[in-house]
Amino acid sequence: MSHLLDVEDLVLHHRVPRTIADRVARRPARVVRAVDGVSLHVDRGELVALVGESGSGKSSTAQSILGLVTPSHGTVRIDGSAIEGLGARAMRPWRRRMQMVLQDPYGSLDPRCTVASIVEEPLLIHRLGGSAEQRRAKAVDALERAGLRPAETFLPRRPRELSGGQRQRVAIAAGLVLGPSLLIADEPASMLDVSVRAGVLGLLRELCDSGETGILLITHDLATVAHYADRLAVMYLGRIVEEGPTRTVLEAPAHPYTRALMSSVLHPDPRERGGRVVLGGDVPDPGARPDGCAFHPRCPLADDGCHTTDPALGPVDQRPAGHSAACLRPLPAGHTTTAPAGRTTTPDLAGRAETPDPVLWPDRRNHMPGGTAGTLPPADPGAVPDPLPGGTVMP
Amino acid sequence: MNGPVLEVRDLNVWFDGPGGRDVHAVRGVSFDVRPGDRLALVGESGCGKTTTVLGVLGLLGATASVSGSVRVDGQEVLTGGDAAMAPYRWGDLSIVFQGALNALNPVRTVGSQIAEVLPRDGRVSRRAALRRAGELLERVGMAARNVAFYPHELSGGMRQRACIAMALAGEPRVLFADEPTTALDVVVQAQILELLDRLADELGLAIVLISHDLGLVGQLCDRAMVMYAGRAVEEGPTEGLYTAPRHPYTRLLYEATPVLGADRPLRSIGGSPPALDVPLAGCAFRGRCPDAEDRCSLAEPALTPVAPAHRAACHLTGRTP
């Protein structure tokens, strides 16, 4: 049985044009490796989350899969049949089976169009609508599936008459109207009020549960993922560094980056303060990927091996099948880390270090050392590194 | 003990609407800020959080009329017009505006923008002003040489830090932070949280956070005021609000907030906040409230004490148990 979506070794490299100064100095062109060998799959009825910081390559991965940008190489298969060639033209016949929901429902809907014309437009583009009545019926059906009921009352309205949550549902309806088997949702809830986020994400979950649709959800919010995703893949600097069933990964993350992302999730209970591991700095410039493990400059557990050896994604000891990570020094399993900010001590390291180093897994005032020099490559103009926060106090 | 730095009483804000239908955006909000306080204003978009703060600072435009009382160190500043507020604005009271990605002028360096808001007592050379700007950047965890950079050369998190540095220029005692982590990703959010936390501790700064992110509120603030339709519907310690919310709106907001490791379904709140250009009869939340009864449409409930330092405005749960 083939997967609904099967992506193999997807690579997206951007060549940065050389400036005159580069030519004079005979510097070679820089290559930004936005997506650097990503393989993943999504089955029908499955919601897979792709998680990472800004700049980790998760949106580039989605755009490459959809052919919105032309990947350098890699294979994308839908229902077992490989898409011949890559890029927009090759994708056209496949588009009706893969639709995208964008992040910003305030910017992605044309303010001059009615809801009816927004939802019917994909049918016109793909010449699938049949008569005007048939198109209208399909639009009504899509709106109802997106939770806008009764759909007839929404048809003549324009985006400005709708709330943010309703706009995002219109965008989802425009994706659903073609009857796609795969939806790619890029941060579909992050622009919305907390009070309506659960509704939009719950809708995506329902679409999966109905069995026909698979969803690839792109997000930086692990708390959301924990509630809705079947599986998750954590990306860092263009590669997947950990993946597996959501519960398994979040209960015992193997990669320190996953652990740090979990620790960044803020708990609404004030008693759950303390124990945060705050990563310093930003994701490094993908044009100057660090040697060895790309995460080692920000990793509190990195040792000499991590500076030289680039770990491959593979199974991890003491973890169930299907849970893999790309780390030479995976965190030990066997302790619960589900409450991200809830531990004032550092049980994470109890299994691996005789005396947990308080500098590495500190209390809330300390930071991972990543914020110091070396996090950001000096080539990047925005790369003046944050000194260790905790710095100067004005007299 | 220290008295409040800022006392806001019965603040009301109206915006001129078309056809005389004025929008009553803030309805009778009162709060105090003492030195070192960490207060959050919480609620959905359109509930009047930002308008409250802009009204306090006198930053609303000519289309707004503001009434009530705002005292800084016991000195009334609202009725005195802009001249009364001006000495305190960007001095004792400063603000980090929403949307750090757009809050800076793109064609000027970060340093010159910070230098612009430095207090102008006596003549300060450009060099001294930039040095001071560099010190402020260091205080927020950036290298001083970032003064020479333009906003587009900085990441989102660094731009937010620069905005915070700018707000510190007048050595404020109260810092208003309007959605300081929106549009930043989780890792940078946590960094900004740590920064605000540290600044509050080191400088004895009082922080008034405006946010709909209850995670951020819980981690940074000790007290919160939940706003709905321009009014405070519940206020109290953040721990009390989390463990025992007394207003259904507060409870539903917490139920809509994802928590890592919690095995409960997330619920959204149906509907949206009411329009404020028509007078509201009864409780403003009743249309979305799962517990509403007949009496909720008759009278608007007042804020009443429900626990020590904890008040709620609800007919059903506002009663003293």
Interface residues (C-beta under 8 A of the other chain):
Chain A: E53 S54 S163 G164 G165 D193 V194 S195 V196 R197 A198 G199 V200 L201 G202 H220 D221 L222 A223 T224 A226 H227 L250 A260 L261 M262 S263 S264 V265 L266 H267 P268 D269 P270 R271 E272 R273 R276 V278 L279 G280 D282 T338 A339 P340 A341 G342 R364 R365 H367 G371 P381 G382 V384 P385 D386 P387 L388 P389 G390 G391 T392 V393 M394
Chain B: E44 S45 E135 L136 E138 R139 G141 M142 A143 R145 N146 F149 E153 L154 S155 G156 G157 M158 R161 D185 V186 V187 V188 Q189 A190 Q191 L193 E194 L195 D197 R198 E202 L203 H212 D213 L214 G215 L216 V217 G218 Q219 C221 D222 P237 T238 E239 Y242 T243 L252 L253 Y254 A256 T257 P258 V259 L260 G261 P265 L266 R267 S268 I269 G270 S272
